[in-house]
Amino acid sequence: MDFSQNIDFISTFEQLTSKLFQMECKEMHDALGYKIVYSGKLLIKKINSRFTAFTSDLSFDQLAILHFLSRNERQEIIQQDIAIALDKTKSAILKTIDILEQKKYLKRVPAPEDRRKNVIELTPAGNKIIEGVHKLYMEEEEYITKGISKKDLEICMRVLDHIKTKCKN
């Protein structure tokens, strides 16, 4: 699961949580949704602690934007592209972009074809931080999947994709 899939998981996380509270308590611990939500909480806690050790001035959502930009550097990315990709509102993305720009991790550049739009680009500092964070994330990915067969991981990913699709509807 790469960083952007983790972001999809987090947005699906809230939908699963609300559905779980409709179940009787005695059933919850055995429910697939409960296990996914609980595992997700533990995973996020573990990953956040690693990220905080690396950089304490960035939130998970801020890192998600930097990661998205790093994986799409050859394209002209605007605020709306980020909002769609991360399943966030444009206003939430705008606020986060403002913070990241203040921290000098990204910059706004007027779009050549439409000066009313701004292309969002990583700065060298943003690239450096995301490279380090990506390395940490991949180490965590390797740790949590160690001992799970490739076949089981593929099945798990298909099941999670299916659940994510159902939760988005």
CNS distance restraints for C-alpha pairs under 8 A (distance, minus, plus):
assign (resid   1 and name CA) (resid   5 and name CA) 5.76 0.50 0.50
assign (resid   1 and name CA) (resid   6 and name CA) 6.62 0.50 0.50
assign (resid   1 and name CA) (resid 141 and name CA) 7.26 0.50 0.50
assign (resid   2 and name CA) (resid   6 and name CA) 6.39 0.50 0.50
assign (resid   2 and name CA) (resid 138 and name CA) 7.83 0.50 0.50
assign (resid   3 and name CA) (resid   7 and name CA) 6.53 0.50 0.50
assign (resid   3 and name CA) (resid  64 and name CA) 7.12 0.50 0.50
assign (resid   3 and name CA) (resid  67 and name CA) 7.21 0.50 0.50
assign (resid   3 and name CA) (resid 134 and name CA) 7.83 0.50 0.50
assign (resid   3 and name CA) (resid 137 and name CA) 7.58 0.50 0.50
assign (resid   4 and name CA) (resid   8 and name CA) 6.49 0.50 0.50
assign (resid   4 and name CA) (resid  64 and name CA) 6.99 0.50 0.50
assign (resid   4 and name CA) (resid  67 and name CA) 7.65 0.50 0.50
assign (resid   4 and name CA) (resid  68 and name CA) 7.07 0.50 0.50
assign (resid   4 and name CA) (resid  86 and name CA) 7.59 0.50 0.50
assign (resid   5 and name CA) (resid   9 and name CA) 6.18 0.50 0.50
assign (resid   6 and name CA) (resid  10 and name CA) 6.27 0.50 0.50
assign (resid   7 and name CA) (resid  11 and name CA) 6.45 0.50 0.50
assign (resid   7 and name CA) (resid  64 and name CA) 7.08 0.50 0.50
assign (resid   7 and name CA) (resid  86 and name CA) 6.57 0.50 0.50
assign (resid   8 and name CA) (resid  12 and name CA) 6.25 0.50 0.50
assign (resid   8 and name CA) (resid  86 and name CA) 7.02 0.50 0.50
assign (resid   8 and name CA) (resid  87 and name CA) 7.64 0.50 0.50
assign (resid   8 and name CA) (resid 164 and name CA) 7.76 0.50 0.50
assign (resid   9 and name CA) (resid  13 and name CA) 5.93 0.50 0.50
assign (resid   9 and name CA) (resid  40 and name CA) 7.96 0.50 0.50
assign (resid   9 and name CA) (resid 164 and name CA) 7.29 0.50 0.50
assign (resid  10 and name CA) (resid  14 and name CA) 7.02 0.50 0.50
assign (resid  10 and name CA) (resid  40 and name CA) 7.77 0.50 0.50
assign (resid  11 and name CA) (resid  15 and name CA) 7.31 0.50 0.50
assign (resid  11 and name CA) (resid  87 and name CA) 7.25 0.50 0.50
assign (resid  12 and name CA) (resid  16 and name CA) 6.34 0.50 0.50
assign (resid  12 and name CA) (resid 164 and name CA) 5.98 0.50 0.50
assign (resid  12 and name CA) (resid 167 and name CA) 6.33 0.50 0.50
assign (resid  12 and name CA) (resid 168 and name CA) 7.28 0.50 0.50
assign (resid  13 and name CA) (resid  17 and name CA) 6.20 0.50 0.50
assign (resid  13 and name CA) (resid  37 and name CA) 6.07 0.50 0.50
assign (resid  13 and name CA) (resid  40 and name CA) 7.56 0.50 0.50
assign (resid  14 and name CA) (resid  18 and name CA) 6.44 0.50 0.50
assign (resid  15 and name CA) (resid  19 and name CA) 6.52 0.50 0.50
assign (resid  15 and name CA) (resid 167 and name CA) 6.35 0.50 0.50
assign (resid  16 and name CA) (resid  20 and name CA) 6.16 0.50 0.50
assign (resid  16 and name CA) (resid  33 and name CA) 6.16 0.50 0.50
assign (resid  16 and name CA) (resid  34 and name CA) 7.92 0.50 0.50
assign (resid  16 and name CA) (resid  37 and name CA) 7.02 0.50 0.50
assign (resid  16 and name CA) (resid 167 and name CA) 7.21 0.50 0.50
assign (resid  17 and name CA) (resid  21 and name CA) 6.64 0.50 0.50
assign (resid  17 and name CA) (resid  33 and name CA) 7.73 0.50 0.50
assign (resid  17 and name CA) (resid  34 and name CA) 7.64 0.50 0.50
assign (resid  17 and name CA) (resid  37 and name CA) 6.77 0.50 0.50
assign (resid  18 and name CA) (resid  22 and name CA) 7.26 0.50 0.50
assign (resid  19 and name CA) (resid  23 and name CA) 7.52 0.50 0.50
assign (resid  20 and name CA) (resid  28 and name CA) 7.02 0.50 0.50
assign (resid  20 and name CA) (resid  33 and name CA) 6.80 0.50 0.50
assign (resid  20 and name CA) (resid  34 and name CA) 6.64 0.50 0.50
assign (resid  23 and name CA) (resid  27 and name CA) 6.81 0.50 0.50
assign (resid  23 and name CA) (resid  28 and name CA) 6.61 0.50 0.50
assign (resid  24 and name CA) (resid  28 and name CA) 6.65 0.50 0.50
assign (resid  25 and name CA) (resid  29 and name CA) 7.75 0.50 0.50
assign (resid  27 and name CA) (resid  31 and name CA) 6.33 0.50 0.50
assign (resid  28 and name CA) (resid  34 and name CA) 5.94 0.50 0.50
assign (resid  29 and name CA) (resid  34 and name CA) 6.11 0.50 0.50
assign (resid  29 and name CA) (resid  35 and name CA) 6.94 0.50 0.50
assign (resid  30 and name CA) (resid  34 and name CA) 7.24 0.50 0.50
assign (resid  30 and name CA) (resid  35 and name CA) 7.34 0.50 0.50
assign (resid  31 and name CA) (resid  35 and name CA) 6.44 0.50 0.50
assign (resid  32 and name CA) (resid  36 and name CA) 6.18 0.50 0.50
assign (resid  33 and name CA) (resid  37 and name CA) 6.06 0.50 0.50
assign (resid  34 and name CA) (resid  38 and name CA) 5.95 0.50 0.50
assign (resid  35 and name CA) (resid  39 and name CA) 5.87 0.50 0.50
assign (resid  36 and name CA) (resid  40 and name CA) 5.88 0.50 0.50
assign (resid  37 and name CA) (resid  41 and name CA) 6.19 0.50 0.50
assign (resid  38 and name CA) (resid  42 and name CA) 6.36 0.50 0.50
assign (resid  39 and name CA) (resid  43 and name CA) 6.07 0.50 0.50
assign (resid  40 and name CA) (resid  44 and name CA) 6.02 0.50 0.50
assign (resid  41 and name CA) (resid  45 and name CA) 6.10 0.50 0.50
assign (resid  42 and name CA) (resid  46 and name CA) 6.16 0.50 0.50
assign (resid  43 and name CA) (resid  47 and name CA) 6.06 0.50 0.50
assign (resid  44 and name CA) (resid  48 and name CA) 5.84 0.50 0.50
assign (resid  45 and name CA) (resid  49 and name CA) 6.18 0.50 0.50
assign (resid  46 and name CA) (resid  50 and name CA) 6.51 0.50 0.50
assign (resid  47 and name CA) (resid  51 and name CA) 6.19 0.50 0.50
assign (resid  47 and name CA) (resid 137 and name CA) 7.03 0.50 0.50
assign (resid  47 and name CA) (resid 140 and name CA) 7.17 0.50 0.50
assign (resid  48 and name CA) (resid  52 and name CA) 5.93 0.50 0.50
assign (resid  48 and name CA) (resid  60 and name CA) 7.21 0.50 0.50
assign (resid  49 and name CA) (resid  53 and name CA) 6.30 0.50 0.50
assign (resid  50 and name CA) (resid  54 and name CA) 6.50 0.50 0.50
assign (resid  50 and name CA) (resid 136 and name CA) 7.12 0.50 0.50
assign (resid  51 and name CA) (resid  55 and name CA) 5.86 0.50 0.50
assign (resid  51 and name CA) (resid  56 and name CA) 7.15 0.50 0.50
assign (resid  51 and name CA) (resid 133 and name CA) 6.51 0.50 0.50
assign (resid  51 and name CA) (resid 136 and name CA) 7.46 0.50 0.50
assign (resid  52 and name CA) (resid  56 and name CA) 4.39 0.50 0.50
assign (resid  52 and name CA) (resid  57 and name CA) 7.77 0.50 0.50
assign (resid  52 and name CA) (resid  58 and name CA) 7.87 0.50 0.50
assign (resid  54 and name CA) (resid 132 and name CA) 7.77 0.50 0.50
assign (resid  54 and name CA) (resid 133 and name CA) 7.29 0.50 0.50
assign (resid  55 and name CA) (resid 129 and name CA) 7.95 0.50 0.50
assign (resid  58 and name CA) (resid  62 and name CA) 5.93 0.50 0.50
assign (resid  58 and name CA) (resid  63 and name CA) 6.49 0.50 0.50
assign (resid  59 and name CA) (resid  63 and name CA) 6.26 0.50 0.50
assign (resid  60 and name CA) (resid  64 and name CA) 6.17 0.50 0.50
assign (resid  61 and name CA) (resid  65 and name CA) 6.50 0.50 0.50
assign (resid  61 and name CA) (resid  96 and name CA) 7.78 0.50 0.50
assign (resid  62 and name CA) (resid  66 and name CA) 6.44 0.50 0.50
assign (resid  62 and name CA) (resid  96 and name CA) 6.31 0.50 0.50
assign (resid  62 and name CA) (resid  97 and name CA) 7.92 0.50 0.50
assign (resid  62 and name CA) (resid 100 and name CA) 7.07 0.50 0.50
assign (resid  63 and name CA) (resid  67 and name CA) 6.00 0.50 0.50
assign (resid  63 and name CA) (resid 130 and name CA) 7.26 0.50 0.50
assign (resid  64 and name CA) (resid  68 and name CA) 6.11 0.50 0.50
assign (resid  64 and name CA) (resid  86 and name CA) 7.78 0.50 0.50
assign (resid  65 and name CA) (resid  69 and name CA) 6.20 0.50 0.50
assign (resid  65 and name CA) (resid  82 and name CA) 6.98 0.50 0.50
assign (resid  65 and name CA) (resid  86 and name CA) 7.94 0.50 0.50
assign (resid  66 and name CA) (resid  70 and name CA) 6.12 0.50 0.50
assign (resid  66 and name CA) (resid 105 and name CA) 7.83 0.50 0.50
assign (resid  66 and name CA) (resid 106 and name CA) 7.87 0.50 0.50
assign (resid  66 and name CA) (resid 122 and name CA) 7.07 0.50 0.50
assign (resid  66 and name CA) (resid 126 and name CA) 6.73 0.50 0.50
assign (resid  66 and name CA) (resid 127 and name CA) 7.85 0.50 0.50
assign (resid  66 and name CA) (resid 130 and name CA) 6.45 0.50 0.50
assign (resid  67 and name CA) (resid  71 and name CA) 6.28 0.50 0.50
assign (resid  67 and name CA) (resid 130 and name CA) 6.18 0.50 0.50
assign (resid  67 and name CA) (resid 134 and name CA) 7.94 0.50 0.50
assign (resid  68 and name CA) (resid  72 and name CA) 6.35 0.50 0.50
assign (resid  68 and name CA) (resid  82 and name CA) 7.39 0.50 0.50
assign (resid  69 and name CA) (resid  73 and name CA) 5.87 0.50 0.50
assign (resid  69 and name CA) (resid  77 and name CA) 7.42 0.50 0.50
assign (resid  69 and name CA) (resid 120 and name CA) 7.75 0.50 0.50
assign (resid  69 and name CA) (resid 121 and name CA) 6.78 0.50 0.50
assign (resid  69 and name CA) (resid 122 and name CA) 6.61 0.50 0.50
assign (resid  70 and name CA) (resid 122 and name CA) 7.06 0.50 0.50
assign (resid  70 and name CA) (resid 127 and name CA) 6.86 0.50 0.50
assign (resid  70 and name CA) (resid 130 and name CA) 7.46 0.50 0.50
assign (resid  72 and name CA) (resid  77 and name CA) 7.56 0.50 0.50
assign (resid  73 and name CA) (resid 121 and name CA) 7.42 0.50 0.50
assign (resid  76 and name CA) (resid 111 and name CA) 7.89 0.50 0.50
assign (resid  76 and name CA) (resid 119 and name CA) 5.72 0.50 0.50
assign (resid  76 and name CA) (resid 120 and name CA) 7.40 0.50 0.50
assign (resid  77 and name CA) (resid  81 and name CA) 6.03 0.50 0.50
assign (resid  77 and name CA) (resid  82 and name CA) 7.28 0.50 0.50
assign (resid  77 and name CA) (resid 119 and name CA) 5.36 0.50 0.50
assign (resid  77 and name CA) (resid 120 and name CA) 5.64 0.50 0.50
assign (resid  77 and name CA) (resid 121 and name CA) 7.49 0.50 0.50
assign (resid  78 and name CA) (resid  82 and name CA) 6.78 0.50 0.50
assign (resid  78 and name CA) (resid 117 and name CA) 7.25 0.50 0.50
assign (resid  78 and name CA) (resid 118 and name CA) 6.07 0.50 0.50
assign (resid  78 and name CA) (resid 119 and name CA) 4.82 0.50 0.50
assign (resid  78 and name CA) (resid 120 and name CA) 5.62 0.50 0.50
assign (resid  79 and name CA) (resid  83 and name CA) 6.33 0.50 0.50
assign (resid  79 and name CA) (resid  90 and name CA) 6.80 0.50 0.50
assign (resid  79 and name CA) (resid  93 and name CA) 6.79 0.50 0.50
assign (resid  79 and name CA) (resid  94 and name CA) 6.86 0.50 0.50
assign (resid  79 and name CA) (resid 118 and name CA) 7.74 0.50 0.50
assign (resid  79 and name CA) (resid 119 and name CA) 7.66 0.50 0.50
assign (resid  79 and name CA) (resid 120 and name CA) 7.05 0.50 0.50
assign (resid  80 and name CA) (resid  84 and name CA) 6.18 0.50 0.50
assign (resid  80 and name CA) (resid  90 and name CA) 6.16 0.50 0.50
assign (resid  81 and name CA) (resid  85 and name CA) 6.14 0.50 0.50
assign (resid  82 and name CA) (resid  86 and name CA) 6.01 0.50 0.50
assign (resid  82 and name CA) (resid  93 and name CA) 7.22 0.50 0.50
assign (resid  83 and name CA) (resid  87 and name CA) 5.66 0.50 0.50
assign (resid  83 and name CA) (resid  88 and name CA) 4.83 0.50 0.50
assign (resid  83 and name CA) (resid  89 and name CA) 5.74 0.50 0.50
assign (resid  83 and name CA) (resid  90 and name CA) 5.46 0.50 0.50
assign (resid  83 and name CA) (resid  93 and name CA) 6.05 0.50 0.50
assign (resid  84 and name CA) (resid  88 and name CA) 6.63 0.50 0.50
assign (resid  84 and name CA) (resid  89 and name CA) 7.99 0.50 0.50
assign (resid  88 and name CA) (resid  92 and name CA) 6.54 0.50 0.50
assign (resid  88 and name CA) (resid  93 and name CA) 6.72 0.50 0.50
assign (resid  89 and name CA) (resid  93 and name CA) 6.34 0.50 0.50
assign (resid  90 and name CA) (resid  94 and name CA) 6.00 0.50 0.50
assign (resid  91 and name CA) (resid  95 and name CA) 6.27 0.50 0.50
assign (resid  92 and name CA) (resid  96 and name CA) 6.36 0.50 0.50
assign (resid  93 and name CA) (resid  97 and name CA) 5.99 0.50 0.50
assign (resid  94 and name CA) (resid  98 and name CA) 6.15 0.50 0.50
assign (resid  95 and name CA) (resid  99 and name CA) 6.44 0.50 0.50
assign (resid  96 and name CA) (resid 100 and name CA) 6.20 0.50 0.50
assign (resid  97 and name CA) (resid 101 and name CA) 5.97 0.50 0.50
assign (resid  97 and name CA) (resid 106 and name CA) 7.68 0.50 0.50
assign (resid  98 and name CA) (resid 102 and name CA) 6.24 0.50 0.50
assign (resid  99 and name CA) (resid 103 and name CA) 6.31 0.50 0.50
assign (resid 100 and name CA) (resid 104 and name CA) 6.23 0.50 0.50
assign (resid 100 and name CA) (resid 105 and name CA) 5.38 0.50 0.50
assign (resid 100 and name CA) (resid 106 and name CA) 5.94 0.50 0.50
assign (resid 101 and name CA) (resid 105 and name CA) 5.84 0.50 0.50
assign (resid 101 and name CA) (resid 106 and name CA) 5.02 0.50 0.50
assign (resid 101 and name CA) (resid 107 and name CA) 5.54 0.50 0.50
assign (resid 101 and name CA) (resid 108 and name CA) 7.81 0.50 0.50
assign (resid 104 and name CA) (resid 123 and name CA) 6.89 0.50 0.50
assign (resid 104 and name CA) (resid 125 and name CA) 6.92 0.50 0.50
assign (resid 104 and name CA) (resid 126 and name CA) 7.34 0.50 0.50
assign (resid 105 and name CA) (resid 122 and name CA) 6.08 0.50 0.50
assign (resid 105 and name CA) (resid 123 and name CA) 5.36 0.50 0.50
assign (resid 105 and name CA) (resid 124 and name CA) 7.45 0.50 0.50
assign (resid 105 and name CA) (resid 125 and name CA) 5.44 0.50 0.50
assign (resid 105 and name CA) (resid 126 and name CA) 4.00 0.50 0.50
assign (resid 105 and name CA) (resid 127 and name CA) 7.69 0.50 0.50
assign (resid 106 and name CA) (resid 120 and name CA) 6.86 0.50 0.50
assign (resid 106 and name CA) (resid 121 and name CA) 5.47 0.50 0.50
assign (resid 106 and name CA) (resid 122 and name CA) 4.24 0.50 0.50
assign (resid 106 and name CA) (resid 123 and name CA) 4.91 0.50 0.50
assign (resid 106 and name CA) (resid 126 and name CA) 6.09 0.50 0.50
assign (resid 107 and name CA) (resid 120 and name CA) 5.89 0.50 0.50
assign (resid 107 and name CA) (resid 121 and name CA) 5.40 0.50 0.50
assign (resid 107 and name CA) (resid 122 and name CA) 6.35 0.50 0.50
assign (resid 107 and name CA) (resid 123 and name CA) 6.55 0.50 0.50
assign (resid 108 and name CA) (resid 118 and name CA) 5.53 0.50 0.50
assign (resid 108 and name CA) (resid 119 and name CA) 5.62 0.50 0.50
assign (resid 108 and name CA) (resid 120 and name CA) 4.83 0.50 0.50
assign (resid 108 and name CA) (resid 121 and name CA) 6.39 0.50 0.50
assign (resid 109 and name CA) (resid 118 and name CA) 5.23 0.50 0.50
assign (resid 109 and name CA) (resid 119 and name CA) 5.08 0.50 0.50
assign (resid 109 and name CA) (resid 120 and name CA) 6.45 0.50 0.50
assign (resid 109 and name CA) (resid 121 and name CA) 7.37 0.50 0.50
assign (resid 110 and name CA) (resid 114 and name CA) 7.50 0.50 0.50
assign (resid 110 and name CA) (resid 115 and name CA) 5.19 0.50 0.50
assign (resid 110 and name CA) (resid 116 and name CA) 7.16 0.50 0.50
assign (resid 110 and name CA) (resid 117 and name CA) 5.99 0.50 0.50
assign (resid 110 and name CA) (resid 118 and name CA) 4.44 0.50 0.50
assign (resid 110 and name CA) (resid 119 and name CA) 5.99 0.50 0.50
assign (resid 111 and name CA) (resid 115 and name CA) 5.25 0.50 0.50
assign (resid 111 and name CA) (resid 116 and name CA) 7.44 0.50 0.50
assign (resid 111 and name CA) (resid 117 and name CA) 5.53 0.50 0.50
assign (resid 111 and name CA) (resid 118 and name CA) 5.28 0.50 0.50
assign (resid 111 and name CA) (resid 119 and name CA) 5.52 0.50 0.50
assign (resid 122 and name CA) (resid 126 and name CA) 5.32 0.50 0.50
assign (resid 122 and name CA) (resid 127 and name CA) 6.16 0.50 0.50
assign (resid 123 and name CA) (resid 127 and name CA) 6.26 0.50 0.50
assign (resid 124 and name CA) (resid 128 and name CA) 6.14 0.50 0.50
assign (resid 125 and name CA) (resid 129 and name CA) 6.24 0.50 0.50
assign (resid 126 and name CA) (resid 130 and name CA) 6.17 0.50 0.50
assign (resid 127 and name CA) (resid 131 and name CA) 6.12 0.50 0.50
assign (resid 128 and name CA) (resid 132 and name CA) 6.51 0.50 0.50
assign (resid 129 and name CA) (resid 133 and name CA) 6.21 0.50 0.50
assign (resid 130 and name CA) (resid 134 and name CA) 5.80 0.50 0.50
assign (resid 131 and name CA) (resid 135 and name CA) 6.27 0.50 0.50
assign (resid 132 and name CA) (resid 136 and name CA) 6.42 0.50 0.50
assign (resid 133 and name CA) (resid 137 and name CA) 6.09 0.50 0.50
assign (resid 134 and name CA) (resid 138 and name CA) 6.14 0.50 0.50
assign (resid 135 and name CA) (resid 139 and name CA) 6.30 0.50 0.50
assign (resid 136 and name CA) (resid 140 and name CA) 6.36 0.50 0.50
assign (resid 137 and name CA) (resid 141 and name CA) 6.15 0.50 0.50
assign (resid 138 and name CA) (resid 142 and name CA) 6.13 0.50 0.50
assign (resid 139 and name CA) (resid 143 and name CA) 6.22 0.50 0.50
assign (resid 140 and name CA) (resid 144 and name CA) 6.15 0.50 0.50
assign (resid 141 and name CA) (resid 145 and name CA) 6.15 0.50 0.50
assign (resid 142 and name CA) (resid 146 and name CA) 5.92 0.50 0.50
assign (resid 145 and name CA) (resid 153 and name CA) 7.83 0.50 0.50
assign (resid 148 and name CA) (resid 152 and name CA) 6.40 0.50 0.50
assign (resid 148 and name CA) (resid 153 and name CA) 6.59 0.50 0.50
assign (resid 149 and name CA) (resid 153 and name CA) 6.25 0.50 0.50
assign (resid 150 and name CA) (resid 154 and name CA) 6.19 0.50 0.50
assign (resid 151 and name CA) (resid 155 and name CA) 6.28 0.50 0.50
assign (resid 152 and name CA) (resid 156 and name CA) 6.05 0.50 0.50
assign (resid 153 and name CA) (resid 157 and name CA) 6.10 0.50 0.50
assign (resid 154 and name CA) (resid 158 and name CA) 6.26 0.50 0.50
assign (resid 155 and name CA) (resid 159 and name CA) 6.18 0.50 0.50
assign (resid 156 and name CA) (resid 160 and name CA) 6.09 0.50 0.50
assign (resid 157 and name CA) (resid 161 and name CA) 6.02 0.50 0.50
assign (resid 158 and name CA) (resid 162 and name CA) 6.15 0.50 0.50
assign (resid 159 and name CA) (resid 163 and name CA) 6.24 0.50 0.50
assign (resid 160 and name CA) (resid 164 and name CA) 6.01 0.50 0.50
assign (resid 161 and name CA) (resid 165 and name CA) 6.15 0.50 0.50
assign (resid 162 and name CA) (resid 166 and name CA) 6.31 0.50 0.50
assign (resid 163 and name CA) (resid 167 and name CA) 6.10 0.50 0.50
assign (resid 164 and name CA) (resid 168 and name CA) 6.27 0.50 0.50
assign (resid 165 and name CA) (resid 169 and name CA) 6.69 0.50 0.50
